[in-house]
Amino acid sequence: MTRSTGARPKTKRGIERRAKILAAAEQVIGEKGFNAASIADITRAAGTALGTFYIYFSGKDVLFRELVQDMGRATRSQAAERIAGAANRLEAERAGLEAYLTVVRDRPMQYRIVEEARFVDPDAYRDYYMAFGKVYAEQLEKAERRGEISAGDAEVRAWALMGIAKALGERFVLWEEEVDIERVVRETHAFICKGLAP
């Protein structure tokens, strides 16, 4: 896994300032792309001095890696909150998919940044998805032991389900002006539960 790359502030003010820089970076890099976005653009958007950037990050590549890591943690946390009250694993699948598609809808820049990481920082990209896959497979294994789902290779299943969610996020959320998450979740959940068999 990629190590933490940014300096962690200890004061409330420092924590807030660093978070503001990360939020500005999400917007600026999401809109312009990594190569076109400058540190000056990011600090301007954050409403902070250029020198302040270097208190927390040694460079744009370090900021980018930290941004991808933060996005992964935030998305996993949001999904975990959504599925916490699910009655069983199949209901958790529905809630988790809805949570993911909602993140894609509400934070499209995040999706674009993670995709750009494939080329800008392949290790961060891999770590982002490997962390998801590990947690997902563990959840599926637990559900199998509880008898909530059929037996199978939890890792392969986790990555298959992640691939479905990722493709749906692109096709039915990012590429559509009128997003109907409920329709996509309903149809996909039926497919996950029953497959293609008649």
Buried (B, 14 or more C-beta within 10 A) or exposed (E): EBEEBBBEBEEEEBEEBBBBBBBBBBBBBBEEEBEEBEBEBBBBBBEBEEEBBEBBBEEBBBBBBBBBBBBBEEBBEBBBEBBEEBEEBBBBBBBBBBBBBBBBBEBBBBBBBBBBBEEBBEEBBBBBBEBBBEBBBEBBBEBBEEEBBEEEEBBEBBBEBBEBBBEBBEEBBBEEEEBEBEEBBEEBBEEBEEEEEE
